Structure formats: C-alpha cells, structure tokens
Amino acid sequence: MAAAVDSIFDEDEVCRKIDDDRYEFGLVVESSEYVSSDEDDDEEDRLKKGTVRVAWHPEGKETIEEEKKLILADRSLMPGDVVRRIIEGKSSPRGFVQDMKVLCHVNIKGTNKYIYNVDSKDISSGSYEDPSNKYFKNDHPDVTMDSWIGKIEEVYEAVTLLFPDGAMCKVVEAEDLHYEFDSINDRCKDEAPDSTFSSEGMFYKGKILRGKIGDLQGAEWFQPTKSYSSKVAKKNPRLMVTVRIEEVEVTSVKVHWLFRGFGTPENSSNSMEVPPAKVVPPKLS
C-alpha cells in the first residue's frame, strides 16, 4: 500500500468545527513531513504520519491532530516557491509561484467582530498590525530584493509617541522601549503572553505605554510642551508618563540572504553579487 500523502504543512492555517455554527482556527507549527523514527522526542509528543501540531487561536494552546479531521483554511506561499498539485500515486505537475493575491479576515481586537475579504494591499498603517511591521524579526519571514531571497534577522524601528497634552517625540531606536516602558493595552484577555499569537513586544499605532520620562532624554522632541519636553526629562527623570504610539516606522532591516532566483537579463551584470545585509524596507517585498 502506498504511503499516505501529506496534505497539511508547516504554517498552514487550519480550522475545525466545534459546534453547529462555530469554527476554531489554528496555525500548524509542525507537520509530519520530515518525521523520523530516530528523533528523541517523547512518544506522547512525537508526530506520526498523518498528524500535525496545531497552535489554536487565541490562547496558543498546542495539540496534535489528525490531518483528516482538519480543514485547510489558508496556505502561505511566496513568489519563487516551487509548488505541485498533489495527486496521490501519480506524478503531479510542478511550477513556480509568480504572483499572489492575499485576502484576509480582520478581527477587531478585543471583540468578536470581523471584516471579511480585505485585500492585504489595502491594509493601511492605521491597522492593528501595521504593514510596516510585516518584517517581524521573531518569525524570520522570507523577503525578496530583485532576484535575491533572504530571511529577516533584525528589524530596526522608530516610534512616534503622543503625550496627554499633545506633546510628541520620536524614539529612533525603539527597541529600548521594550525594556524601559510597560504596555497597558497589549493583550486581549484570552491571549497568553507566550502564545504563538501574542502581540507582546510588538509596536503598533494606538498601543499605550507607561514608563519614566527620563528614559526619553535621547528622543527627538519635535513638539514639546511645558509639561513634557527634553528639559523636563532631564530635570525630573523619575516622572511617570503614559504615552500612545502614533506612528511606527521601519528604518532598516537586517537580512540573511539565502540564494538567488531567476533574474532578468538587464540585471545580469551584478546579479551574482550578494546584497548588503542592512536594507531600507522599500527595497524589499
């Protein structure tokens, strides 16, 4: 008997019916595609052929499920990916992904309301997960520049902060805010801090932070007020302040370049030269 063909893979979005009119969605964090009997995992945690490990939204609880009991909801592909049609027992056609159109269902954070079939290209910087933050360093996503493909290693951001009286400043090295300021509205009540879906550590417009104004002495104060300014930060550094993120800007991205794909003839003169590791985002896709 021929071995079963895997139909669900890592990073696939899946769902299962939990009652007559409700579905539970999750993300495949591990599949049985490369399962080996030589692995040292505990028997209870080891995947068998035809099973996958799923992190269920929003808590992020992971369970092992049989593929046949899951419904494939979405599959992430990148231009340049090699794909094939799965025809069990037969040689199936293969090809390269040339273009994509991504539609998404957007959950209004903290509610059970959704906006359906939103073109990802139409999502603006005012949304919860700012498209400028698509370079999530923890996810190590694939990016392309010309004909080169690489993975994100680090993201460098600048954050504009708004104070209660209208004062504004920009923190150029926003990474420091993770250690100096606490977030007030960072998570939904059902979202665990170590969940696959946690927004812990992310910057987005509307996020509320609280910390000492002294930690903002190095910020660019382009709209100071009597209550909040560079002078106040130096004179009274222990003053606790509450601020809201008004803008998140990716200033640069560190990329580990993996390989070069197909290139056009006009770019062939320098196509074999590896791009610089630090890149300004508009050059990436």
C-alpha positions in Angstrom: 0.0 0.0 0.0 1.4 3.4 -0.9 2.3 5.8 1.9 -0.2 8.5 2.7 0.5 11.8 1.1 0.9 14.7 3.4 -1.8 17.3 2.7 -1.1 19.9 5.5 2.2 21.5 6.1 4.0 23.9 8.4 2.5 27.4 8.7 -0.8 26.3 7.1 -3.9 27.9 8.7 -6.5 25.2 9.6 -9.8 25.0 11.3 -12.2 22.5 12.9 -15.9 22.6 13.6 -16.7 22.9 17.4 -20.5 23.2 17.1 -23.2 23.7 14.5 -22.2 27.2 13.5 -18.7 27.9 15.0 -15.2 27.0 13.9 -11.9 27.1 15.8 -8.9 28.3 13.8 -5.2 27.5 14.4 -1.8 27.6 12.9 0.3 24.4 12.0 3.6 24.8 13.9 4.9 21.3 13.0 3.9 18.7 10.4 4.9 15.0 9.9 6.5 15.8 6.5 10.0 15.2 7.9 9.2 12.9 10.8 12.0 10.4 11.7 11.8 7.4 14.0 15.3 8.3 15.2 14.2 11.5 16.9 14.5 11.7 20.7 11.1 13.2 21.3 8.8 11.6 24.0 6.4 9.2 22.5 3.5 11.4 23.6 4.9 14.5 21.8 6.1 12.7 18.7 4.2 13.3 15.5 3.1 10.3 13.5 2.4 10.2 9.8 -0.8 11.9 9.0 -0.8 14.2 12.1 0.2 17.8 12.7 0.9 20.0 15.7 -1.6 23.0 15.8 -1.5 26.2 17.9 -5.1 27.2 18.4 -6.1 30.9 18.4 -6.1 33.0 20.5 -4.7 31.2 23.6 -1.9 29.4 21.5 -2.5 26.0 23.2 -0.8 23.3 21.1 -2.4 19.9 20.3 -1.6 17.1 18.0 -4.4 16.5 15.5 -5.1 14.1 12.6 -4.9 15.8 9.2 -8.2 14.2 8.1 -10.1 15.9 10.9 -8.9 19.4 9.9 -10.0 21.8 7.2 -7.3 23.7 5.3 -8.3 27.4 5.6 -5.2 29.1 4.1 -1.7 28.4 2.9 1.1 30.8 2.8 3.2 31.0 -0.4 5.9 33.2 -1.6 6.9 34.2 -5.2 9.5 31.8 -6.3 8.2 28.9 -4.2 8.1 25.6 -6.0 4.6 24.0 -5.8 2.8 21.0 -7.1 -0.6 19.6 -7.4 -1.0 16.6 -5.0 -2.3 13.6 -7.0 -1.8 10.5 -4.8 0.0 7.7 -6.6 0.7 9.8 -9.7 3.4 12.1 -11.0 1.9 15.6 -10.5 2.7 18.8 -12.3 5.1 21.3 -10.7 5.7 25.0 -11.1 6.9 28.3 -9.7 4.7 30.8 -7.8 4.8 34.0 -9.9 2.3 36.3 -8.1 -0.2 36.2 -5.3 -3.3 38.0 -4.1 -3.9 37.7 -0.4 -7.3 38.2 1.2 -7.7 38.3 4.9 -10.4 38.3 7.6 -9.5 41.1 10.1 -10.6 40.6 13.7 -11.3 43.9 15.5 -9.1 43.4 18.6 -10.9 42.8 21.8 -14.2 42.0 20.1 -15.9 39.1 18.2 -16.4 41.4 15.1 -14.7 40.7 11.8 -14.1 42.5 8.5 -14.1 39.9 5.7 -12.1 39.5 2.5 -9.8 42.5 2.9 -7.1 42.7 0.3 -3.8 42.7 2.2 -2.5 45.5 -0.1 -5.3 47.8 1.2 -4.3 47.5 4.9 -3.0 50.8 6.0 -0.7 51.9 8.7 -3.7 52.6 10.9 -4.5 49.0 11.3 -3.5 46.9 14.4 -0.6 45.1 12.8 1.0 47.8 10.7 2.1 46.6 7.3 5.4 48.3 8.0 5.7 45.7 10.7 5.4 42.8 8.3 9.1 42.3 8.9 8.6 40.5 12.2 12.0 39.5 13.4 10.7 36.7 15.6 9.0 35.0 12.6 12.1 35.2 10.3 9.9 35.8 7.2 11.1 35.5 3.7 11.8 38.7 1.8 13.0 39.4 -1.8 15.0 42.1 -3.4 15.5 41.9 -7.1 16.1 38.2 -7.7 17.5 37.5 -4.2 15.6 35.8 -1.4 16.5 36.0 2.3 15.3 35.9 5.8 14.9 38.7 8.3 17.3 38.6 11.2 16.6 42.0 12.8 14.2 44.9 12.4 15.1 48.5 13.4 12.1 50.8 14.1 11.5 54.4 15.0 8.4 55.1 17.1 6.5 58.4 17.5 4.9 58.9 20.9 2.0 61.2 21.8 1.5 62.6 25.4 -1.8 63.5 27.0 -1.3 67.3 26.4 -0.3 66.9 22.8 3.5 66.8 23.2 5.2 64.5 20.7 8.6 62.9 20.4 10.3 60.3 18.2 12.4 57.4 19.6 14.8 56.4 16.9 16.0 53.2 18.5 12.6 51.9 19.5 14.0 48.5 20.8 14.9 50.3 24.0 11.2 50.9 24.8 10.7 47.1 25.3 12.9 47.3 28.4 12.1 50.8 29.7 8.3 51.0 29.2 5.4 48.7 30.1 2.4 48.2 27.8 -1.0 48.8 29.2 -3.3 47.5 26.4 -1.0 44.9 24.8 -3.1 41.8 25.0 -6.7 40.6 24.7 -7.9 38.9 27.9 -7.7 35.5 26.3 -4.2 35.9 24.8 -1.4 34.2 26.7 1.9 36.2 26.8 3.9 33.2 25.4 1.2 32.3 22.8 2.1 31.8 19.1 -0.4 34.7 18.5 0.8 37.0 21.3 1.3 40.7 20.4 3.8 41.0 23.3 6.8 43.1 22.2 5.2 44.4 19.1 4.8 48.1 18.3 1.6 49.3 16.6 -0.4 52.6 16.4 -2.7 53.0 19.4 -0.6 50.9 21.8 -0.4 52.5 25.3 2.9 52.6 27.1 3.9 53.7 30.6 7.4 54.5 31.9 9.8 57.1 33.2 10.2 60.3 31.1 13.9 60.2 31.9 14.2 57.2 29.5 13.2 59.6 26.7 16.1 62.0 27.1 17.6 60.8 23.8 14.4 61.2 21.9 13.7 63.8 19.2 11.2 66.2 20.8 9.7 67.9 17.8 6.5 69.0 19.6 7.5 69.8 23.3 5.1 71.3 25.8 5.6 72.9 29.3 4.8 69.5 30.9 6.7 67.2 28.6 9.9 68.1 26.9 13.6 67.2 26.8 14.2 69.7 29.6 11.6 68.0 31.8 13.1 64.6 31.0 16.5 65.8 32.3 15.2 67.8 35.3 12.6 65.2 36.5 13.7 61.8 35.1 11.7 59.8 37.5 8.4 61.3 36.4 6.0 58.5 35.3 4.3 59.2 32.0 1.6 57.5 29.9 2.0 57.8 26.1 0.3 56.4 23.0 2.1 55.2 19.9 1.2 57.5 17.0 3.4 56.1 14.3 5.7 53.1 13.7 8.4 53.4 11.0 10.7 50.7 10.0 14.0 52.4 9.4 16.1 49.4 8.3 16.1 45.6 8.2 19.0 43.2 8.6 18.6 40.3 6.2 20.5 37.0 5.8 20.5 36.4 2.1 20.0 32.7 1.2 20.1 32.3 -2.6 19.4 34.0 -5.9 16.4 33.1 -8.0 15.7 33.8 -11.7 16.8 37.2 -12.8 16.0 39.4 -15.8 18.7 39.9 -18.5 19.1 43.6 -17.7 20.1 42.8 -14.1 22.6 40.1 -15.1 25.7 42.4 -14.7 25.6 42.4 -10.9 23.1 39.6 -10.2 25.7 37.4 -8.6 26.8 40.0 -6.0 25.1 39.4 -2.6 23.1 42.4 -1.5 24.1 44.3 1.7 22.8 42.8 4.9 21.2 46.1 6.2 18.5 47.2 3.8 15.9 50.0 3.8 12.4 48.3 3.6 11.1 50.0 0.4 13.7 47.9 -1.5 12.2 44.7 -0.1 9.0 42.9 -1.0 
